[in-house]
Structure formats: structure tokens, C-alpha cells
Amino acid sequence: MRLNKLAVHAAGAAFAFGAVPAAQAVDMKAGDWTFSVNGNVNAHYVNIGCDDGGAQVDGGVACMQNVDSGEDQFSNIRTGLLPAAIVFTVATQQNGWDVSGTFGFYPGIVSNDGGSPNLQQGTGGSAALAPGAANVGLATTGIDARQVFMKFGNANFGEVKMGRDFGLFGFDAIINDMTIPGVGASPNAVGAPANTSLGSIGLGYIYTDTLSQINYTTPDFGGFTATAGIFQTIDSLTAATSLNVAESAPGFHGQLRYGWSSGFVSVNGMSMDVDCTADAVANDGVCVEEDATGFDVNYKQAFGPLELLLSYYTTEGLGATALLVNGFDAAGAARDSDGGLAQLTFTAGATKYGINYGESNLDANAGDAGTLLDKNSKITAGVYHSLTPNLTLLAEYSDVESEAQNGGTIESDNFNVGAFFAF
């Protein structure tokens, strides 16, 4: 939930775009110190219809789990795009510097960890009855520690952030996605749903992810800010053995942002070196470097009760869903990808109505299988009603399609109703 200039934590960032009313952190003061707590609890009923038509889409996000050929219907009770959260911040001002430390913890409400203490995994206890069990009796949910970072700065110097937090590339798209308090796409149909849904991840933007990073953000110059930083490189979940993410140098990311009272425009980018690509084969096995790079452009503007969001990204080697996922082929050659999200919302009183459309495209390389993803696309319509300043009731309908390079398609739709409580 993204970063720097918004000056919000991941839990609080859900409210920055206005789909739900802004929550007020609980602040406790002791001398020059302020201890703040904020967060959310959310839960949703999701009904999912899946139709794979016998197709296979490698990298598709429609009906990802255990769908027989033909049509299937499933139900989940789960957290949405945001897991539940509790975020602690300790802040003070010393010698003219604003200094703070933040710890963010994100539990879900579904049991999806086979390592549950109650199941005594690996000890010969309950694991003998249900090896690798996830959503079973006696299972528990886990805690995702996404944020551990410190910040220091002042109005003249700017701000330095050091630790683990959400990245810059893809952040403005996800934090302004109207489905932040809701579900959006929900591909995990059966068994043990993940603690987060997709929203529009892989369906208009690539997930920003949480990265170990060191960033500097300039002071605000009449609405303009710039951020530049380095981050710990990551490996791909789908990397071939010929693909290696270099760790001799960090990754780099940055942001240029201009904001005004009713909107903003931003450009975000990231880059990391990748070793042992397809070029190694052509150079007598000698490893050469390539970069996995991505850029996005985001525009948001309010016109009274109407609000427009437009977001576009393009990458080389970053894939189409999560960072580096399906970004390279089996020979180590980078694949190109692009996509975007268009969203329009209208607020009347305490109720916001919205619709968004997004798609993510992945280009195939020579030699790629025809079942490789070509395009993931989604349209979502939602209603978000603020029952109280801190409680939002909502309903959404999403239609999702994943298409392979050979034309095979998998379709799904999901309807969800739920509540989002923020504090």
C-alpha cells in the first residue's frame, strides 16, 4: 500500500482513494513519542462460477484450482484483496528530524497453512491423519509480516525509508483500485482460499509486492515529488534453471509524481539485472546480463462526484501477474508484457458505485507452447456503502477471462458480498 508520498501505511492506504471512509489511527502520546495503531478487519462471502471448456492456460488467473472440464460452482468465506491488518507505528521528533518505525501484521480468516501448530506438522501428530492439510479441523490461520521499516526526514531534507515495505512499480494502480476493500477477481475456487484475492492483480497491473528497500523522497515542490531507491533482488517463482537474478548489484526503482487537490499523475519504474539468459548459449556458455524492467503511468482525477482512474504498464521480463512470474522462457529469454486498468466511480451520499476494466497481456517468444498465457482480462462492477464512518458494506460482480496463445479460453465469474471495518 504504497508508498512514500501518500504518507500512509498499508492498512491505512486502503482509504486514500476514497472507496471507504478514512479511518483514524489510535494515537497514544508519552512525552515526545507517539504510538499509533490502525488496521482493518474484512470478510466476504464469494460465489464463483468456473468454466474451463477443457482449455489450458499457463499463467491464467481464471479458475486456477481444481476445476474439472466443464462448469463448476464454488463458495468461499474469506478475506478480500486486503488481508486483515494491524499496523503499529512509533514516531518522535529529535534534533529537528521526524523519526518513525512501523511494523505491519496481516492475518487472514481462512485456514491455509499446513504448518498450523494445532496440526503438529512434522512431529508425527495430526500430520499423520492429514499430511499437508490446510483447510481442515484444528487448522489455524497465519500472520503475514509485510512491513518492517523506519523513516527519517524533515520538510527541508525530504525523507529516507529503510526496511521492508511495498514497492513503487504497480503501487498507484493497486492502491487506487476500487476493489481494495472488496474482492475483485477470486480465482482460488476450492479447498483453502488464499488470505488475499486478486482484485485486479494480473488483470490490469502487476502486483507491487513487498521488498527490502532503501529509498529517498524529495521534499514537496509545489505538488511534485521524486523517489529513488534500491531493493533486494528477488528470484522468480517460474524461473528456468538458466535464469538467475543477479545479486552482485541491487535492484533499482523510482517514482515521479505530481499531485493536486483533485488528483495526481505518476510514473513509476523498476529494474533488476538477470544473469544466464538465452544469450549465454550463443556465447559459449558465458553468462551475460539482461535487465528485467517495468514502467507504469497513472492518472487520477475527480470531477465532483465522478472519479476517473487510468493506469498503463509495460515490461520486459517482469511477466503479467507477479514480479518475474512467466517473465522469461525456458531458454532464459525475456518476454514482453503490457496492460492497463480503466476505472470510473460515482459517489452519491454515503454510497459509491464503480466499474473497472483491466487486462494484462503477455507476448510469447519463439518456441513457447501454445498454452502459454496471451491475455487475462476482467470487468468488475461494485457498490460500496458507508454504513458508519468506519464500516463499509459492499457487493461486487467480476467477470474474468484467461486466453492462451493458441486461443483456448477459461472463464469465471464471481459475486461477493461483505464488510470492511477500518480503525
C-alpha positions in Angstrom: 0.0 0.0 0.0 2.1 2.2 -1.2 4.4 4.4 -0.6 6.1 7.3 0.4 4.3 10.4 -0.8 1.0 9.2 0.1 2.3 9.1 3.7 0.0 6.2 4.6 0.7 2.7 5.8 -0.5 -0.4 4.0 -3.5 -0.7 6.3 -4.4 2.9 6.1 -3.8 3.2 2.4 -7.0 1.4 1.6 -8.7 4.7 2.5 -6.6 7.0 0.5 -8.6 6.6 -2.7 -12.0 7.0 -1.1 -13.7 3.7 -1.7 -14.1 3.5 2.1 -14.2 6.4 4.6 -10.9 7.4 6.1 -10.1 5.6 9.4 -8.5 7.4 12.3 -5.5 5.7 13.9 -5.5 5.3 17.7 -2.7 7.6 18.9 -1.2 7.5 22.4 1.3 10.1 23.4 4.1 9.9 26.0 6.3 13.0 26.1 7.8 13.4 22.6 6.7 10.0 21.5 3.5 9.0 19.6 2.4 5.4 19.4 -0.2 4.8 16.7 -2.3 1.7 15.8 -4.5 1.3 12.8 -5.8 -1.5 10.7 -8.8 -3.4 9.4 -10.9 -6.5 9.6 -12.8 -7.7 6.5 -14.8 -10.7 5.5 -16.7 -11.7 2.4 -18.9 -14.4 1.0 -17.8 -15.3 -2.5 -19.7 -17.4 -5.1 -17.6 -18.5 -8.0 -18.6 -20.0 -11.3 -15.9 -21.6 -13.4 -15.8 -22.9 -17.0 -12.5 -24.1 -18.4 -14.1 -25.7 -21.5 -11.3 -28.2 -21.5 -8.7 -25.5 -22.2 -5.3 -25.0 -20.5 -3.8 -21.5 -19.9 -0.4 -21.5 -18.4 -0.4 -18.3 -16.4 -4.1 -17.7 -16.5 -5.9 -16.4 -13.4 -9.5 -17.6 -14.1 -10.3 -20.7 -12.2 -6.8 -21.6 -11.1 -7.7 -24.5 -8.8 -9.1 -28.0 -9.3 -11.7 -27.3 -12.0 -13.0 -30.3 -13.9 -13.5 -29.9 -17.7 -16.8 -28.1 -18.0 -18.6 -25.9 -15.4 -18.2 -25.8 -11.7 -19.6 -23.7 -8.9 -17.8 -22.9 -5.6 -18.3 -20.9 -2.4 -15.7 -19.2 -0.1 -15.9 -17.2 3.0 -12.6 -15.3 3.0 -10.7 -12.0 3.3 -10.5 -9.9 0.1 -7.8 -8.1 -1.8 -6.6 -6.7 1.5 -6.0 -9.2 4.3 -7.0 -8.1 7.8 -4.3 -5.9 9.3 -2.9 -4.3 12.4 -0.1 -1.7 11.9 1.9 -0.2 14.7 4.0 3.0 14.3 6.2 4.7 16.9 7.2 8.2 16.0 9.1 11.2 17.5 10.9 14.4 16.6 14.5 14.7 17.7 17.1 17.4 16.8 14.8 18.7 14.0 14.2 15.2 12.4 11.0 13.3 12.2 11.8 9.7 13.0 9.4 6.7 13.0 9.3 2.9 12.9 6.5 0.8 11.5 5.5 -2.9 12.0 2.6 -4.3 9.9 1.0 -7.7 10.5 -1.6 -9.1 8.2 -3.7 -12.2 9.2 -6.4 -13.7 7.0 -9.5 -15.5 8.2 -9.1 -18.8 6.2 -7.0 -21.8 7.3 -4.5 -22.2 4.5 -1.2 -23.2 6.3 -0.4 -26.9 6.6 2.1 -25.9 9.2 -0.6 -25.0 11.7 0.7 -25.5 15.3 -2.5 -27.4 16.1 -1.7 -30.0 13.5 1.8 -30.6 14.7 3.2 -30.9 11.2 6.4 -33.0 11.0 6.1 -34.3 14.6 4.1 -37.4 13.9 1.0 -35.9 15.4 -2.1 -34.8 13.4 0.0 -34.7 10.2 -0.3 -38.5 10.2 -4.0 -38.0 9.8 -3.9 -35.2 7.3 -0.4 -34.7 5.8 -0.1 -31.3 4.2 -3.6 -30.4 5.4 -4.7 -26.8 5.0 -8.5 -26.1 5.5 -9.3 -28.9 7.9 -10.4 -29.2 11.5 -7.9 -27.9 14.1 -6.1 -25.8 11.4 -5.3 -22.1 12.1 -4.6 -19.1 10.0 -1.1 -17.5 9.7 0.2 -14.0 10.1 1.9 -12.2 7.1 4.5 -9.7 8.4 4.6 -7.5 5.3 6.1 -4.3 6.8 9.1 -3.6 9.0 10.6 -0.2 8.2 11.9 3.1 9.6 11.7 6.6 8.2 13.6 9.8 9.0 13.5 13.2 7.4 12.0 16.7 7.6 10.3 19.3 5.3 13.6 20.7 4.0 15.6 17.4 3.6 12.9 15.1 2.4 12.6 11.5 3.7 14.6 8.3 3.8 12.8 4.9 4.2 14.8 1.8 5.1 13.3 -1.7 5.7 10.6 -3.8 4.1 7.6 -2.2 2.5 5.5 -2.2 -0.7 7.3 -1.3 -3.9 6.9 1.6 -6.2 6.1 -0.1 -9.5 2.4 -1.1 -9.6 1.6 0.7 -6.3 -0.5 3.6 -7.6 -2.7 1.2 -9.6 -3.4 -1.2 -6.8 -4.0 1.4 -4.1 -6.5 3.2 -6.3 -8.3 0.0 -7.4 -11.9 0.3 -6.1 -11.8 -3.3 -5.1 -9.2 -2.6 -2.3 -11.9 -3.1 0.4 -13.5 -5.9 -1.6 -12.5 -8.9 -3.6 -12.4 -8.2 -7.3 -11.2 -11.4 -9.1 -11.3 -14.5 -6.8 -9.6 -17.4 -8.7 -8.9 -19.7 -5.7 -12.1 -21.7 -6.0 -11.9 -24.6 -3.7 -10.1 -26.2 -0.7 -8.2 -23.4 1.0 -8.6 -19.9 -0.4 -5.5 -17.7 -0.1 -5.7 -14.9 2.5 -6.0 -12.4 -0.3 -7.9 -12.3 -3.5 -6.6 -10.8 -6.7 -8.6 -7.6 -7.1 -7.1 -6.6 -10.5 -3.7 -8.1 -10.0 -2.7 -9.7 -13.2 -5.8 -8.1 -14.7 -4.6 -4.6 -15.3 -1.5 -4.3 -13.2 1.4 -6.4 -11.8 1.5 -6.8 -8.0 3.8 -4.3 -6.4 5.0 -6.8 -3.8 6.8 -6.1 -0.5 10.5 -5.6 -1.0 13.5 -4.9 1.3 14.5 -1.4 0.2 16.2 1.9 0.9 14.5 5.0 -0.6 14.9 8.7 -0.7 12.0 11.0 -1.4 12.5 14.7 -2.1 10.6 17.5 -0.3 7.3 18.5 -1.9 8.0 21.2 -4.5 4.5 22.6 -5.2 3.0 19.2 -5.5 5.9 17.5 -7.3 8.0 14.8 -5.6 10.5 12.2 -6.7 11.6 9.0 -5.1 14.6 6.9 -5.9 15.8 3.7 -4.2 17.4 0.3 -4.2 15.9 -3.0 -3.3 16.9 -6.6 -2.7 16.5 -8.5 -5.9 14.1 -11.5 -6.0 14.0 -14.8 -7.8 11.1 -15.9 -10.0 8.6 -18.4 -8.9 8.6 -19.7 -12.5 12.3 -19.3 -13.4 14.1 -21.8 -15.6 17.4 -23.2 -14.4 19.1 -21.0 -17.0 17.7 -17.9 -15.3 19.4 -16.3 -12.3 18.6 -13.0 -10.7 21.9 -11.2 -10.1 22.7 -10.3 -6.5 26.0 -8.6 -7.2 24.0 -5.4 -7.5 20.7 -4.3 -6.1 17.5 -3.6 -8.0 16.5 0.0 -8.6 13.2 1.7 -8.6 11.8 5.2 -8.7 8.8 7.4 -9.0 8.0 10.9 -10.4 4.7 12.2 -9.0 2.7 15.4 -9.3 -0.4 15.8 -7.2 -3.1 18.4 -6.9 -6.2 18.8 -4.8 -8.4 16.6 -7.0 -5.9 14.1 -8.5 -2.4 13.1 -9.4 -0.2 11.8 -12.2 2.7 9.5 -11.6 5.4 7.5 -13.4 7.0 4.5 -11.7 9.8 2.2 -12.8 11.9 -0.7 -11.6 14.9 -2.6 -13.0 17.0 -5.6 -11.9 19.8 -7.5 -13.5 19.2 -11.1 -14.7 22.1 -13.4 -15.4 22.5 -16.6 -17.5 19.9 -15.8 -20.2 19.5 -17.2 -23.6 22.5 -15.2 -24.7 24.7 -17.5 -22.6 24.0 -20.3 -25.1 25.1 -18.1 -28.0 28.3 -17.0 -26.2 29.9 -20.4 -25.5 28.1 -20.7 -22.2 29.4 -17.4 -20.9 26.9 -15.6 -18.7 25.8 -12.2 -19.8 23.5 -9.7 -18.1 20.0 -8.6 -19.1 17.6 -6.4 -17.2 14.1 -7.1 -16.1 12.4 -3.7 -16.4 9.0 -2.2 -16.0 7.3 1.2 -16.2 3.8 2.4 -15.3 1.9 5.6 -15.8 -1.1 6.5 -13.7 -3.6 9.3 -13.8 -6.5 10.0 -11.4 -8.9 12.9 -11.5 -12.1 13.8 -9.6 -14.8 15.7 -11.4 -17.1 16.4 -8.5 -18.8 13.1 -7.5 -17.2 11.3 -10.5 -13.7 9.9 -10.3 -11.6 8.6 -13.2 -8.5 6.4 -13.0 -6.3 5.4 -15.9 -3.3 3.2 -15.5 -0.9 1.6 -18.0 2.3 -0.5 -17.7 4.8 -2.1 -19.9 7.6 -4.5 -19.0 10.4 -6.7 -20.3 10.9 -9.8 -18.2 8.6 -9.0 -15.4 5.7 -11.1 -16.5 2.0 -10.3 -16.2 0.8 -11.1 -12.7 3.6 -11.0 -10.0 7.2 -9.8 -10.4 9.2 -12.2 -12.8 6.3 -14.8 -12.9 6.4 -16.1 -16.5 8.7 -13.2 -17.4 11.3 -15.5 -19.1 11.0 -18.5 -21.3 12.7 -21.9 -20.7 15.8 -20.7 -22.6 16.2 -17.7 -20.5 14.9 -15.1 -23.0 12.8 -12.2 -21.6 9.1 -12.0 -22.6 7.4 -8.6 -23.1 4.2 -7.7 -21.4 1.8 -4.8 -21.0 -1.6 -4.0 -19.7 -3.8 -1.4 -18.1 -6.8 -0.5 -15.9 -9.6 2.0 -16.5 -12.0 2.8 -13.7 -14.9 5.2 -13.2 -16.7 5.7 -9.9 -19.6 7.9 -8.8 -20.4 8.8 -5.2 -23.9 9.7 -4.1 -24.2 10.4 -0.4 -22.7 7.5 1.6 -22.6 5.2 -1.4 -20.0 4.8 -4.1 -20.8 3.0 -7.4 -17.9 1.9 -9.6 -16.9 -0.1 -12.6 -13.4 -1.0 -13.8 -11.9 -3.0 -16.7 -8.4 -4.3 -16.9 -6.3 -6.6 -18.9 -2.7 -7.9 -18.8 -1.0 -9.2 -22.0 2.0 -11.5 -22.3 3.9 -11.8 -25.5 5.2 -15.3 -26.5 8.7 -16.0 -27.6 9.7 -18.4 -30.4 9.4 -21.9 -29.0 6.8 -21.1 -26.3 4.0 -23.5 -26.0 0.6 -22.6 -27.4 -0.9 -23.0 -23.9 1.1 -20.0 -22.6 -1.0 -17.1 -21.4 -1.8 -14.5 -24.0 -4.3 -12.3 -22.1 -6.0 -12.1 -18.7 -9.0 -9.7 -18.6 -11.6 -8.7 -16.1 -14.6 -6.3 -15.7 -15.8 -5.6 -12.1 -18.9 -3.6 -11.0 -19.2 -2.7 -7.4 -21.3 -0.9 -4.8 -19.7 0.4 -1.6 -21.9 1.8 1.2 -20.5 3.5 4.3 -22.9 2.4 7.0 -20.8 4.2 9.5 -17.6 6.3 9.2 -15.6 3.2 9.8 -17.7 0.4 8.4 -18.3 -0.2 4.7 -20.8 -2.8 3.3 -20.2 -3.8 -0.2 -21.1 -6.0 -3.1 -19.2 -6.8 -6.3 -19.6 -8.8 -9.5 -16.5 -9.7 -11.6 -16.2 -11.5 -14.9 -12.8 -12.9 -15.7 -11.3 -14.5 -18.8 -7.9 -16.1 -19.4 -6.8 -16.7 -23.0 -3.9 -18.8 -24.2 -1.7 -18.1 -27.2 -3.5 -20.9 -29.1 -6.9 -19.3 -28.5 -8.1 -21.6 -25.7 -10.0 -19.7 -23.0 -11.0 -20.2 -19.4 -13.8 -18.1 -18.0 -15.0 -17.4 -14.5 -17.3 -15.0 -12.7 -17.7 -14.3 -9.0 -20.2 -12.4 -6.9 -19.2 -11.3 -3.4 -20.9 -9.5 -0.5 -19.1 -8.5 2.6 -18.0 -5.8 5.1 -14.8 -3.8 5.7 -14.2 -2.4 9.1 -11.3 0.1 9.5 -9.9 1.6 12.6 
